[in-house]
């Protein structure tokens, strides 16, 4: 058996996460958000539901096996019981996720994979630590610290038989876990603790498969999130940079 090269592994991941022919691919996920704090019980604070619409294009300047993943991502905090989209929480306005863009540059690397028999699992573990867009001096109520630190854990699952075939895109499911600081709009300042997100989802046949409630909310607020970007742009938007746009420092 031939050992796959990093370029082979990236191509398989690309077919799982997106589509090699440049067609739009929609992922939808659902899950929950839990609080964690010293000497306090874990608490399910929110439901969570999101959509990512992506387009994979070759990155010719970077080489024959390089790609740009062009995406927009919207996600919504839900009442943990009714699963309705929240507008307020503890009398505070909820700021949902409107990340435009949320792009990535892909180069061949040894993508971690696990053989699950009839399935292959691609695992991406992404520790983050960089200067926070919300310094404590400017945002004492909304910033957890001057360094943003989080851990993003992705798993994408695809059928081995599909990956062995020629299709540019293969059906897939996914899981996502994130450990992050308190959200800026929660107004918890530097209180110890933070949030853990635990979600699962799948690649849809098209954007039309996104639940109607969610498509309607996107159409009413930011309809451009129903499509992937056409070209590369930067920097990426995050919940922290988006909050800063809504509330510029004085």
C-alpha positions in Angstrom: 0.0 0.0 0.0 1.4 3.4 -1.0 1.7 5.9 1.8 -0.3 9.0 0.9 1.8 12.2 0.6 0.9 15.5 2.3 -0.6 16.6 -1.0 -2.7 13.5 -1.2 -4.0 14.0 2.3 -4.8 17.6 1.7 -6.7 16.7 -1.5 -8.8 14.2 0.5 -9.5 16.7 3.2 -10.4 19.3 0.5 -12.9 16.9 -1.0 -14.4 16.3 2.5 -14.5 19.9 3.7 -15.3 21.5 0.3 -15.3 20.6 -3.4 -12.4 20.5 -5.8 -14.5 21.8 -8.7 -15.1 25.2 -7.0 -18.8 24.6 -6.4 -20.3 26.1 -3.2 -20.5 23.7 -0.2 -22.6 24.3 2.8 -22.0 22.9 6.3 -24.6 23.1 9.0 -24.1 22.3 12.6 -26.0 22.3 15.9 -25.0 21.9 19.6 -24.7 23.7 22.9 -22.5 26.1 24.8 -21.5 25.4 28.4 -20.0 27.7 31.1 -16.9 26.7 33.1 -15.7 28.7 36.1 -13.8 27.8 39.3 -15.9 26.4 42.1 -19.1 26.6 39.9 -21.0 23.8 38.3 -20.9 23.5 34.5 -24.1 25.1 33.1 -25.6 24.8 29.6 -26.1 28.5 28.8 -27.1 28.4 25.1 -28.0 26.2 22.2 -25.9 27.0 19.1 -26.6 26.6 15.4 -24.4 27.7 12.5 -23.9 27.7 8.8 -20.7 27.9 6.8 -20.8 28.4 3.0 -17.5 27.7 1.3 -15.8 27.8 -2.1 -12.4 26.1 -2.7 -10.2 27.6 -5.3 -6.6 26.9 -6.4 -3.9 29.1 -5.0 -1.8 29.2 -8.1 0.8 31.6 -6.7 1.5 29.2 -3.8 2.0 26.1 -6.0 0.0 23.3 -7.7 -1.2 21.7 -4.5 -2.3 24.8 -2.6 -5.8 26.1 -2.1 -7.8 29.0 -0.8 -10.9 28.2 1.2 -13.3 31.2 0.8 -16.1 31.2 3.4 -18.7 33.2 5.2 -19.9 31.9 8.6 -23.1 32.7 10.5 -24.1 31.2 13.8 -26.7 31.9 16.4 -27.1 31.6 20.2 -30.3 29.8 21.1 -32.5 29.4 24.2 -31.1 26.1 25.6 -34.7 24.7 26.0 -36.9 26.1 23.3 -34.0 26.4 20.7 -35.3 29.7 19.6 -32.8 32.3 18.4 -32.1 34.7 21.3 -32.1 38.5 21.0 -31.3 39.1 24.7 -29.7 37.2 27.5 -29.9 38.4 31.1 -31.1 41.8 29.7 -28.0 42.1 27.5 -28.3 42.2 23.7 -27.0 39.0 22.1 -24.4 39.5 19.3 -24.6 36.5 17.0 -21.7 35.3 14.8 -21.4 37.1 11.5 -17.9 36.2 10.2 -17.3 37.7 6.8 -14.8 36.5 5.7 -13.6 33.4 7.5 -11.0 32.4 4.9 -8.1 29.9 5.0 -5.0 29.3 3.0 -4.2 25.6 2.7 -0.8 24.1 1.9 0.2 20.4 1.9 0.8 19.2 5.4 0.5 15.8 7.2 -3.2 16.0 7.9 -3.9 13.8 11.0 -6.2 10.9 10.0 -7.7 8.0 11.8 -8.8 4.8 10.1 -12.3 3.9 11.4 -12.8 1.0 9.1 -15.4 2.2 6.6 -14.7 5.8 7.5 -11.7 8.1 7.6 -11.5 10.9 10.3 -9.6 14.0 9.6 -8.6 15.8 12.8 -7.6 19.5 13.1 -6.5 20.8 16.5 -5.9 24.5 16.5 -4.6 26.3 19.6 -4.9 30.1 19.3 -3.1 32.8 21.2 -2.7 36.3 19.9 -3.3 40.0 21.0 -6.9 40.5 21.7 -8.8 43.0 19.5 -10.5 44.1 22.8 -7.7 45.2 25.1 -8.7 45.4 28.8 -7.8 49.1 29.0 -10.4 49.9 26.3 -12.9 47.3 27.1 -12.7 46.6 30.9 -16.3 45.2 31.0 -16.1 43.2 27.8 -12.6 41.8 27.6 -11.3 38.7 29.3 -7.7 39.7 28.8 -5.2 41.3 26.5 -4.4 37.9 24.9 -7.1 36.0 23.2 -6.6 32.3 23.9 -8.8 29.5 22.6 -8.7 25.9 21.4 -10.6 24.8 18.3 -11.0 21.0 17.7 -12.5 19.8 14.4 -13.2 16.3 13.1 -14.5 15.6 9.6 -15.7 12.1 8.8 -16.0 10.7 5.2 -16.6 7.2 3.8 -13.5 5.5 2.6 -15.2 4.2 -0.5 -16.3 7.7 -1.5 -12.8 9.0 -1.0 -11.5 6.2 -3.2 -13.8 7.3 -6.0 -13.3 10.2 -8.5 -16.0 12.7 -7.2 -14.6 16.2 -6.5 -16.8 16.4 -3.3 -17.8 13.6 -0.9 -20.5 13.4 1.7 -19.3 14.1 5.2 -20.2 14.7 8.8 -18.3 16.7 11.4 -17.8 17.6 15.0 -16.5 20.8 16.6 -15.4 21.6 20.1 -14.1 25.0 21.2 -12.9 26.3 24.5 -12.9 30.1 24.6 -13.1 33.1 26.9 -16.4 34.6 27.9 -18.0 36.4 24.9 -17.6 40.1 24.9 -21.4 40.8 24.9 -21.7 38.7 28.1 -20.0 41.6 29.9 -18.1 39.4 32.4 -14.8 41.3 32.2 -11.8 39.3 33.6 -13.9 36.9 35.7 -12.1 33.5 35.7 -13.6 30.8 33.4 -15.1 30.8 29.9 -17.1 28.8 27.5 -17.0 25.3 25.9 -18.9 24.7 22.6 -19.8 21.1 21.7 -21.4 20.7 18.2 -21.9 18.3 15.4 -23.1 18.7 11.8 -22.9 17.6 8.2 -22.2 18.7 4.6 -25.5 19.5 3.0 -26.5 18.8 -0.6 -27.1 22.6 -1.0 -27.9 25.7 1.0 -31.6 25.0 0.5 -31.2 22.2 3.1 -30.4 24.6 5.9 -33.4 24.7 8.3 -36.0 27.2 7.1 -36.0 29.2 10.3 -32.2 29.7 10.0 -32.3 30.6 6.3 -35.1 33.2 7.0 -33.1 34.8 9.9 -30.0 35.1 7.6 -32.2 36.5 4.8 -33.7 39.1 7.1 -30.4 40.2 8.6 -27.4 39.5 6.3 -28.6 37.7 3.1 -25.0 37.7 1.7 -24.2 34.9 4.2 -26.2 32.5 1.9 -23.3 32.5 -0.5 -19.6 32.0 -0.4 -17.2 34.8 -1.2 -16.0 35.1 -4.8 -12.4 36.1 -4.1 -9.8 36.3 -1.3 -10.0 39.1 1.3 -8.5 39.7 4.7 -8.4 40.0 7.6 -10.8 37.4 8.9 -13.8 38.5 11.0 -14.3 37.0 14.5 -16.8 37.5 17.3 -14.2 39.8 18.9 -13.4 42.0 15.9 -17.1 42.2 15.0 -17.9 43.4 18.6 -15.2 46.0 18.2 -16.9 47.2 15.0 -20.2 47.5 16.8 -18.5 49.3 19.8 -15.4 51.2 18.7 -13.1 52.2 21.5 -13.6 55.7 22.8 
